[in-house]
């Protein structure tokens, strides 16, 4: 199983939805709250300038935000990506 990192903020509904989908798949993820400017800068550097949350990385590869995660799942591409 690939490692999953998700950059979030506490009040973000999209963050909660992405975490729910991953939990439903049995995936544990490392959550990184972007409550400090340096963490947001780190996220933006890794996510090619994207500044919204969540930003999700599977196996170190940026897959995008919540909508992107759900699109991967609908296309049947999320499970293989998680398995590596």
VMD Tcl script that draws the C-alpha trace (Angstrom):
set ca {
  {0.00 0.00 0.00}
  {1.37 3.39 -1.02}
  {1.80 6.14 1.57}
  {-0.79 8.93 1.39}
  {-0.22 12.49 2.54}
  {-3.02 15.04 2.63}
  {-2.64 18.75 3.31}
  {-5.71 20.06 5.12}
  {-7.32 22.73 7.26}
  {-9.70 21.83 10.12}
  {-12.84 23.53 8.75}
  {-12.51 22.32 5.14}
  {-15.46 20.21 3.97}
  {-13.54 18.98 0.93}
  {-10.73 17.81 3.24}
  {-13.21 15.82 5.31}
  {-14.76 14.30 2.18}
  {-11.35 13.23 0.84}
  {-10.40 11.69 4.19}
  {-13.76 9.84 4.29}
  {-13.14 8.31 0.86}
  {-9.65 7.20 1.83}
  {-10.91 5.78 5.14}
  {-13.64 3.87 3.29}
  {-10.88 2.32 1.17}
  {-9.03 1.32 4.36}
  {-6.23 3.78 3.71}
  {-4.44 5.48 6.56}
  {-3.06 8.86 5.61}
  {-0.65 11.34 7.07}
  {-2.50 14.61 7.57}
  {-0.54 17.83 7.41}
  {-2.47 20.90 8.58}
  {-1.48 24.06 6.75}
  {-2.15 26.28 9.74}
  {1.33 27.78 9.52}
  {2.63 29.80 6.55}
  {5.67 27.54 6.12}
  {3.47 24.44 5.78}
  {1.28 26.16 3.17}
  {4.43 27.17 1.26}
  {5.65 23.57 1.42}
  {2.29 22.34 0.10}
  {2.27 24.90 -2.71}
  {5.82 23.99 -3.74}
  {4.92 20.29 -3.88}
  {1.54 20.91 -5.57}
  {2.88 23.04 -8.45}
  {1.51 26.28 -6.99}
  {-1.94 25.03 -6.07}
  {-3.00 26.78 -2.89}
  {-6.37 25.24 -2.03}
  {-6.86 22.33 0.32}
  {-6.85 19.45 0.30}
  {-3.80 18.61 -1.75}
  {-3.22 14.87 -1.87}
  {-0.08 12.87 -2.57}
  {-0.05 9.11 -3.12}
  {3.36 7.48 -3.03}
  {4.89 10.95 -3.18}
  {3.03 11.79 -6.43}
  {0.63 14.74 -6.46}
  {-2.85 13.59 -7.46}
  {-4.65 16.88 -6.83}
  {-7.53 17.81 -4.58}
  {-10.77 16.23 -3.43}
  {-12.50 16.37 -6.84}
  {-9.44 14.80 -8.46}
  {-9.42 12.01 -5.87}
  {-13.10 11.21 -6.46}
  {-12.57 11.33 -10.25}
  {-9.74 8.79 -9.93}
  {-12.05 6.56 -7.88}
  {-14.93 6.83 -10.39}
  {-12.53 5.98 -13.23}
  {-11.32 2.89 -11.37}
  {-7.80 4.30 -11.13}
  {-7.59 5.02 -7.39}
  {-7.25 1.43 -6.13}
  {-4.36 0.56 -8.48}
  {-2.63 3.84 -7.60}
  {-2.95 3.07 -3.89}
  {-1.60 -0.44 -4.38}
  {1.42 0.86 -6.27}
}
mol new
graphics top color blue
foreach p $ca { graphics top sphere $p radius 0.5 }
foreach p [lrange $ca 0 end-1] q [lrange $ca 1 end] { graphics top cylinder $p $q radius 0.2 }
display resetview
